[in-house]
Amino acid sequence: MSRREGSLEDPQADSSVSPLPHLEAKIQQTHSLARLLTKYAEQLLQEYVQHQGDPFGLPGFSPPRPPVAGLSAPAPGHAGLPVPERLRLDAAALAVLPPLLDVVRRRQAELNPRAARLLRRLEDAARQARALGAAVEAVLGALGAETGGPRAEPATAAAAAIAAAATGGVFPAKVLGLRVCSLYLEWVSRTEADLGQLAPGGPA
Amino acid sequence: MMDIFLCLKQPSRMVDSKRMRMTSNFQWILLTFLLLYLMNQVSSQKKRTPHDLKCVTNNLQVWDCSWRAPSGAGRGAAYEVCIENGSHSCYRLEKNTKIPALSPGDHEVTINFGSSISKFTLNEKDVSFIPDTPEILNLSADFSTSTLHLKWNDKGSVFPRHSNVIWEIKILRKKNMEIVKIMTHNTTLNGKDTVHHWSWTSDMPLECATHYVGIRCHIDDPKFSGHKEWSNWSLLKNISWSSDSQTKVFPQDKVILVGSDITVCCVTQEKVVLALIGSTNCPLIHLDGENVAIKIHNISASESSGTNVVFSVEDNMFGTVIFAGYPPDIPQKLNCETYDLKEIVCTWNPGRPTSLVGPRNTSYTLFESFSGKCVRYKRAEVPTNESYQLFFQMLSNQEIYNFTLNARNPLGQSESTLLVNVTEKVHPHTPTSVKVKDINSTAVTLSWHLPGNFAKIKLLCQIEINKTNSVHELRNITMKGVENSSYLIAVDKLNPYTIYTFRIRCSTKPFWKWSKWSNEKQYLTTEAIPSKGPDTWREWSSDGKNLIIYWKPLSINEANGKILSYNVSCSSDEETQSLSEILDPQHKAEIQLDKNDYIISVVAKNSVGSSPPSKIASMEIPNDDLKIEQAVGMGNGILLTWNYDPNMTCDYVIKWCNSSRSEPCLMDWKKVPSNSTETVIESDQFRPGVRYNFFLYGCRNQGYQLLRSIIGYVEELAPTVAPNFTVEDTSADSILVRWEDIPVEELRGFLRGYLFYFEKGERDTSKMRGLESGRSDIKVKNITDISQKTLRIVDLQGKTSYHLVLRAYTDGGMGPEKSMFVVTKENSVGLIIAILIPVAVAVIVGVVTSILCYRKREWIKETFYPDIPNPENCKALQFQKSVCEGSSALKTLEMNRCTPNNVEVLETRSMVPKTEDTEIISAVAERPEDSSDVEPENHVVVSYCPPVIEEEIANPGADEAGGASQVIYIDIQSMYQPQAKPEEEPENDPVGGAGYKPQMHLPVTSTVEDLAAEDDLDKTAGYRPQANVNTWNLVSPDSPRSTDSSSEIVSFGSPCSINSRQFLIPPKDEESPKSSGGGWSFTNFFQNKPND
């Protein structure tokens, strides 16, 4: 896992002589990472819910979906957008997610200091989201599409906003953390689907 | 009055029935009316004057009196009030007047209103004390704690003296002002205006609903004897939370004690449809508007992330988290000590878990009261059962510390204290850098490093000294502590050339705790000279010319180093001669010596020097009084004992060897002090079941004398083989068995006897199973005399197979079996007797019968064989009349008229006539089976018909030639003429030639003869009266012809029988094998007996 991540965190390190196979490999590699992270995000969400106590884990429990500053769920029309545009949105969301996940982890460290696995998963998720976002940016670059470039401000602002929200109360913080984990899953799986459009053998 | 009225309304109904009673009631009514009238008159009189004087006070200094004005007095009417209060005081007042408080006691008050005067008696007791209505100065709320803070002034300055005040405060909730609580608060008036504070914590968050507060008071002046009454309630003040129209749940993130109750509310504009505590539904308590609350009773401890309380509205959800836990337990096992006298480490156990984590976790502060310093515990989280620890830097020149450990969390705090002198609580670190250095072969120096500044105290260190294959030794050393942490000591009383393992731990004085053991340090001490000479023994070689010196290698403790060689020397009275130097590991030397007595010396040498010599004399002191004894050991050794012998001045030596090994007999030896009388010989070489020889030597003046010779086993086992045994002799009723000794190696113990089993049985059918199971058919002989080597088994049955088993046994058990099958001889005498007796009886009977027959031969002849048979005497006729009547089988015995015939006797030399004759005679002779049994060459068939016999012996020598002489009896009756070619007629008359030939040829017709021949074929077949009785011979029934008992032709051996041919057989024929079957014998005699 870590070796995979290590290789993907610098996706442009491997230069290829032939650009097309290189692009395919990069897409394939990024798609695989997205698929793997989708699985991890599901596990994270499950682990998160388990540690929040009832009624979070109860079937049918639908907590509110508070808005997260700087990050929204994939829009319903996302699938109708051109693939590069979709990937741009994916990369933007993945860039915002790591600080949000860090805030969630810090709050969970107070609430569940002995839930080492949950804390580790949150920490990993932040790093993995960052890696996947960079990989998507690299794919966009390889495709010749315009990338969003570094967007530190929105991420920082989102983190500050959510940090403020998370300090309001434990219950809203739990709900917000759940929302962040859900958004993480949604965006990672969205990215996986979008990359699947580009991957060899995909619908695209 | 009602009764009266009713009575008046219904007089008619009562007149008749109750006239008398009505009269008395009427009188009572009249009296009542009269009384009422008088009272009305008095009241009217009063109403015309001031009346109902009442006085109240609110400060005990002024009484406020009032009265009812007389009727007709208008507003503003003036009254003159005079009070007799020691002095006469009059006031001109309107209706109410304030008068100074009167002294206790009655006072006359006169109120003049115009012409009317009213007089009252006024006493303090009639005055009511009603304090002024209190006023709430301020009502505030702490929403976080749901606490209301109330502030008011008691206005105590208006009261002349100190009094107790009871304040009653009421809390109302919601817009409909439901009273939630009424509480009292006591204060004291001190003559000054005092502002009072009062706080109240609501069980419901203040945000949930508007809360109202009112207050009144009651002053209890002990000197005032009038009525003390409550003041009026103050104006209500309220507290409400200004909602920002956002739905919120209160309280937020509340930390409460486990088991307590809590109310949680949801302030909302939307309709709440559901409330959950964790996963449990809760009933809603409706507050103002859409606000709702739920009540949680006896809440249980929360999990780490708290207990979620959730309110659901139609399309949203709001919630809060409650953290139910415990206040911190008193820190347990608080202990403060130091490792190095530089830093104090305090450890404690948190006690009962609080169920609160993170920011709500217990925080600890360690406070030292003498120095006023404190340290805080800054660890975010620790496992539940792990002890906590804090480090406190020691202060110079302070040895005694008074620590207070304070534990605090949102639910409370607790503390634990400890007063400690750190110099007595030193738990040193683990010693490190342990080093060893030589001093000499028995002493070393040991150095180590112990972190810390122990210059002011003493250290107690413990050195563990481990030697290979030895118990470890502990040595305690007290030393003064040093500042530089380096320590050095000498360790003596060690063994040379020995590997030691050292390790160290330290504590302080006074003792508190040992440090952990240091790492082990191994060291080999240097060598020293061997401490003693080797243990020696000597044996003469088998030829008696050489003396072999044996010695044992020195133990490690004795060798004190590596033994390099041994020096062997020999000395006599005259000289000492060093013989050789033997290198280790050889431990024997052979010296050629004469029979003089020599002293042999052996010394061991290592790199440092030589051992003291070990000496032994070459010759033995003779001892003739020896016998070999037996001994059995205890499994791992053998105990040898002997009597104390004061003559033995040196030590005893026991040597032993395997008895089956060849000379010289020496496996090992052992020396025992001369004052001993027993020893246990143990050796790893001892094996169970092996016989050893032990020799006990006593030592006297350097010379050894053999005292005892013992054979023994350390443990006896069962023999491995069975004794070989053979059968020496067998008779009809006994068997003599002999066996051999079992070799010592296979005996494996002292032979205690043999067990001999025997039973009847054949090989392959009899298995000697379960010898020990006590089978009754097995006989056992236990032979305990081990010198016995034979055994005769008697009382056996003749010609019977016996199964014999032999096994040997020792005290170690039974050996294997060896078995053998033997058949006893037949009992010949009995057999002979069994044969001879019947033979003798038969002979006697025969002889007697013969004698009788001989003596009665005339009678027999007359009776049975007269010359002319008398038909009257013919038994055949008797049979016909009696016995044989009706028996067709005996019809041959019917006597027919027998016509004598001429008999022609012919003799033929060739075989041809024989053939013809065969064709002539009866069908009996022609039976195929008979013909197959009889050789044709010797087949003589005689056809006979008496009485006229012409016999012609043409050639008497023919008998000797072996040719068969044939006598043919030719019936001269024409129709029975023998045919030249008999083969042409046998079918026409198969019987005629062979069957019965009447003795007298009566003139009968051929028809009759034919008929007779046809009817009595069998009857006529046999009978031939004999012309010459001397030639009679008895025919054996088992002769070839007579064996067929089923045949209709029955031969009785009488002259009537046609089978009486034996009378005609030449004497030589009786000797031939063919005729033997027809000879006279006992067997025949017995077998014919039933036919007689």
Interface residues (C-beta under 8 A of the other chain):
Chain A: H51 Q52 G53 D54 P55 F56 L58 S62 P63 P64 A109 E110 L111 N112 P113 R114 A115 G169 V170 F171 K174 V175
Chain B: V249 Q252 D253 L276 G278 S279 S302 E303 S304 S305 G306 T307 N308 V309 V310 N316 M317 F318 G319 T320 V321 V357 G358 P359 A380 E381 P383
